[in-house]
Amino acid sequence: MPNDFSQPLNASVLPVMRTDLLAGKTLALQAQALNLFYGDRQILHALNLSVPARHVTALVGPSGCGKSTFLRCCNRLNDEVDGCRVSGSVKLAGSDIHGGDLPVPELRRRVGMVFQKPNPFPLTVYDNVAYGLRLAGLRRRRELDERIESVLKVVGLWDEVATRLHEDALILSSGQQQRLVIARALAVEPEILLMDEPASMLDPISTLRFEELVHQLAQRYTVLVVTHNMQQAARVADYTAFMYQGRVLEFGDTDSVFTNPQRRETEDYITGKFR
Ligand SMILES: Nc1ncnc2c1ncn2[C@@H]1O[C@H](COP(=O)(O)OP(=O)(O)OP(=O)(O)O)[C@@H](O)[C@H]1O
């Protein structure tokens, strides 16, 4: 019998969180009892999630369950939505992002965001990567050159664009644009990269390169990636959180979540048994 994911979940259904896996680990991000409303409509329901630092965590779940809303909440993009209210907390390395101690521009520097559709600015390749650095006050050409070269090397784009730095970024391929956008986010030295279906518009080869890049980034950064592609989650993520109707219903190391899911909803979702 296929699971009907539109049916409301009984609030007494307990999430399976395998939090013992995180004992002794540094947490980059921690959502606790997070509720989010758009007007009268509640989208996130007492959501709890701890994201370990310098690992890849995949966020998966049926369409409309609130994955993007949660990501946007983590760098306060939802603040710009009229009628949006949040309660509960999201902590970045222990500091409440809604508390007064963390100005929004600083939060967004520390928590970078990459969207489904590559969104380079209509500027040159160089100026895209330099953008945040200049905002941060870096002006010296030599220093900018060095930082830009180094970050383009990290994302594996340097060899392809070294002679095209002053061309319009919008003429790059989609895969190149997505890596450029990641370089732009990395240039300001964030701690976390939030990625919302970042590879869904890429061709298979660019997707493979992208997955290798994500894997490599996790040596230095924390990556929280939303994906609808279960194989991709299984390939790139150390941990997986299954989200359902505004809550994280199951969390664990990716292997356990995929091979030994504890909630029926998780199993039905990852095996494709749903309406
Ligand atoms: N700005 C907004 N105002 C009102 N409702 C919104 C807004 N943005 C999203 N929603 C609603 O919040 C719910 C969750 O949307 P969200 O985009 O977070 O889901 P999702 O899990 O990322 O879905 P998908 O996998 O399809 O991208 C949806 O019902 C959506 O219609």
The ligand as an SDF file (V2000), in Angstrom:
LIG
                    3D

 31 33  0  0  0  0  0  0  0  0999 V2000
    7.0700   32.6350    0.9340 N   0  0  0  0  0  0  0  0  0  0  0  0
    6.1470   31.7090    1.2340 C   0  0  0  0  0  0  0  0  0  0  0  0
    4.9170   32.0670    1.6580 N   0  0  0  0  0  0  0  0  0  0  0  0
    3.9890   31.1360    1.9760 C   0  0  0  0  0  0  0  0  0  0  0  0
    4.1960   29.8030    1.9020 N   0  0  0  0  0  0  0  0  0  0  0  0
    5.3870   29.3920    1.4740 C   0  0  0  0  0  0  0  0  0  0  0  0
    6.4370   30.3150    1.1220 C   0  0  0  0  0  0  0  0  0  0  0  0
    7.5300   29.6020    0.7470 N   0  0  0  0  0  0  0  0  0  0  0  0
    7.1780   28.2920    0.8590 C   0  0  0  0  0  0  0  0  0  0  0  0
    5.9020   28.1730    1.3020 N   0  0  0  0  0  0  0  0  0  0  0  0
    5.1750   26.9190    1.5700 C   0  0  0  0  0  0  0  0  0  0  0  0
    5.8960   26.2010    2.5540 O   0  0  0  0  0  0  0  0  0  0  0  0
    5.7880   24.7960    2.3010 C   0  0  0  0  0  0  0  0  0  0  0  0
    7.1800   24.1870    2.3000 C   0  0  0  0  0  0  0  0  0  0  0  0
    7.8670   24.6620    1.1370 O   0  0  0  0  0  0  0  0  0  0  0  0
    9.3910   24.3360    0.8750 P   0  0  0  0  0  0  0  0  0  0  0  0
    9.7880   25.0080   -0.3840 O   0  0  0  0  0  0  0  0  0  0  0  0
   10.1730   24.6200    2.0860 O   0  0  0  0  0  0  0  0  0  0  0  0
    9.3260   22.7380    0.6760 O   0  0  0  0  0  0  0  0  0  0  0  0
   10.4290   21.7460    0.1260 P   0  0  0  0  0  0  0  0  0  0  0  0
   10.4360   20.5610    1.0260 O   0  0  0  0  0  0  0  0  0  0  0  0
   11.7200   22.4410   -0.0740 O   0  0  0  0  0  0  0  0  0  0  0  0
    9.7920   21.3470   -1.2730 O   0  0  0  0  0  0  0  0  0  0  0  0
   10.4830   20.9080   -2.6670 P   0  0  0  0  0  0  0  0  0  0  0  0
   11.1810   19.6110   -2.3890 O   0  0  0  0  0  0  0  0  0  0  0  0
    9.3290   20.7340   -3.5840 O   0  0  0  0  0  0  0  0  0  0  0  0
   11.4120   22.0120   -3.0830 O   0  0  0  0  0  0  0  0  0  0  0  0
    5.0610   24.6340    0.9850 C   0  0  0  0  0  0  0  0  0  0  0  0
    3.7240   24.2910    1.2540 O   0  0  0  0  0  0  0  0  0  0  0  0
    5.1590   26.0000    0.3510 C   0  0  0  0  0  0  0  0  0  0  0  0
    4.0320   26.2760   -0.4300 O   0  0  0  0  0  0  0  0  0  0  0  0
  1  2  1  0
  2  3  1  0
  2  7  2  0
  3  4  2  0
  4  5  1  0
  5  6  2  0
  6  7  1  0
  6 10  1  0
  7  8  1  0
  8  9  2  0
  9 10  1  0
 10 11  1  0
 11 12  1  0
 11 30  1  0
 12 13  1  0
 13 14  1  0
 13 28  1  0
 14 15  1  0
 15 16  1  0
 16 17  2  0
 16 18  1  0
 16 19  1  0
 19 20  1  0
 20 21  2  0
 20 22  1  0
 20 23  1  0
 23 24  1  0
 24 25  2  0
 24 26  1  0
 24 27  1  0
 28 29  1  0
 28 30  1  0
 30 31  1  0
M  END
$$$$
